[in-house]
Amino acid sequence: MRRTLITLALIALAGCTTPGDLLKGEPSVSKETSKDPKSVALCIYPEWQEYQSTATMSETVDGYRLVSGSDMNGQTNDVLDIKRSANGSTVKLYQRMAWQQVGRSKVTESLHRCL
């Protein structure tokens, strides 16, 4: 019984994903827009909050970052990195399980609508 509990605890810990972990991988969506980073972030953020009430938006040195995930298990599911570019903004969406879109349609729909 004790071994089973230890194994389950290790599996749960191994599944934790941070924003930094997601940013190390390849984005599932990468787009350019003529809009400035603040306009893009303010357009997308309300729908991310509807998708996940714990979603956060923060200003970075060169743009904005939106993060959604679960407080209960320490998982970061989505990171949207919006950076200032010469012609507006570069927008990259990183997703923990990009193939699994059930219930996440607002994330990508808001991205495409706001660009």
Helices and strands as residue ranges (DSSP letters): H 2-14, H 19-24, E 29-33, H 37-51, E 56-60, E 63-70, E 75-85, E 88-95, H 105-114
